Amino acid sequence: MATWAHPNPAANKPTAKGEPGERPPLWVLDTNVVLDWLLFQDAAMLAPAQRLMLGGARWIATAAMQEEALEVATRTVFARRGAALDLRERLANGFTRHADLHAGVVPCHADAPPLRCADPDDQMFIDLALHRSAQLLLTRDKALLALAPAARVRGLRILRPQDWAMPTAADRPRA
């Protein structure tokens, strides 16, 4: 088995199975889930966040996802949670520490038609997850959750953070 090194040193720690170098499953997090984790410490994100921070899974994102999260964090609705620049900085630090950023997303493989999200703003999450063969997309968004049955056939689970459970065989990386 080839050794795999993640840019985040915490991700190079042995996995729950204790096998250093085993490739952790790939996860995609939508914007609201990222905010819940990195800014609002939502209880539903406690277990998934712990798995990510211990290297038992790898969060993948694109620069566009990061920009969207940074923009959302500066909206006036969050003003009671802190100054916009402070929220942006905390969020940017979270992306730097925990996300594996990709420049962009190439459309899915030609042998499988893309899944179309009813909300065009959320299409980037499903596209990245399918293109990179992610095992999990965490979201609370109804348009993304509606794609769960079709995504499951392709090996991608789409779940709300509160529905996530400890890893199953489906979470293990594909050979």
N, C-alpha and C positions, 0 to 999 in steps of 0.2 A: 504494500500500500504506500502510495506516495505521501510525503509529508506536506502539509498545507500550512502556510503561515498567514495569519490575518493581520492587517495593519493595526488593529486594536490588540495590544499585548494581552489583555484579559481573555481574549478569544482563543489564545494559544494554550490556555490551561487545559488539563485533561477534561474530557466531557463527563457527563454523569456516569457513563460506562467506564470511565477511567482510562480511556485510550487516547493519549496525546496524538495529534496529527489527524485524527478522524475528522472528516469534514462535517461541520455542524449544518443542520437544516437552514435553509434560507427563508426569511420572513419579510413580508412587506407590511408596513404600518401606514394606515391612512392618516391624514392631517390631524383629525380630532383625537385619534388614539395617541399620536405623538404628543399633542398638547396635554392630554390627560396624564401621560407618563412624565414628561419632562418639566411641565410647568405646574400642574395641578395635583400631582401625587394621588391620582384616583386609585381607590382601593382595588378596583377590578384589574388594574395594570400591575399590581404588586408582584404576582407570581410570574407573568410573562416577562416583566422587566428584569426580575432576578435571573431568569433563565438567560436572557440576552446578555446581561452584565457579567455573568459567569462563563460566557462563551459556549453555552449549550445550544445556542441558535445564533444566527447572523442576520442582522437587520440590513437589508439592502434598500437603497433609495436613489433617486435621481436628483440632480441639481434643481430641476423644476419643482420637485416635491419639497425640497428644502426652502426654496423661495416662496412657495405657497404658504408653508407653515410660518415662515418669518413674517409674511404679510398679514396673515390671520392674527398672529400674536399682537400686532400693533393696532388692531381694531379697538374702537372706543369701548366696546362691550367688555373688554378685559381690563379697563383702566383701574377698576377697584382692586385688581390683583397686583398692581405695581406699575411703575413707569414703563411706557412702551419700549424704550431703549433697553431697560433692564430685562424685560421679558424676551426681547429679541436676542440679547446677549446670552441669556440662560439657554435659550433654544438653540442658538448657533453652537454653543459649547456642547450641548447634548448631541447634536449631529456630528460634530468633530470627534467626540469621544466614542460614540456608539454605532454610527452608521457607516456602511460601506457605500460610498457615493459613486454613482455611475453617470457618465456624461449625458447619456440619452438612452432611449429605448428603441430597439429595432423591432419591427412588427413580428408577430408570432410566426412560427414555422408554416410553410405553405401547405403542409399536409393536414393542418387543423385550422379551420377558419377562426378568426378572432372572436372573442366574446365581446359583445357591445353593451356597454353600460348605459342605462337610461339617462344618466347625468354625465354629459361630456367632460365635465371637470374632474370626474373620478376615473375616467378611462385610463389615465396614466398608471394607476395602481394595478389594475387588472393586467394591463399590457406588460408592465415590468414583471409581475409575478409569473405570468405565463412564459414570457421570453426567457427568463432566468431559471425556469423550472422550480420556483419557490414552492415550499410545502404548505405555507400558511400566509393568509392575508388577514390581519386583524383590523376590524372596522365596526362601526355602529351604523354606518350609512345603509339605508334601506335599498338603494339602487345597487350597491355592491353585494349586499347580502342576498338579493334576488338572484344573483349569478351563481350562488353556492352549488346548486345541484349540477349545473353544467360544468363548473370548475372542478368539482369533485371527480368527475369522470376523467379529467386530465391530471389528477394527482394533486390538486390544489384545494386545501380546505379554506373556506372563507367563514370566519367566526367573529362574534363579538368577544371582547376581552374577558367578560364574565363567563363566557361559555368555554373558554380555553381550559384544557385539563393537561395534566402532565403528559409527556410525549408518548405517542403510540408508535407502532411500526411504521405508520404513514409519515411520521416526522423524520424518520431516519433518512439520511441522504441516499440518493439514487446512485447506483454504480455507473 
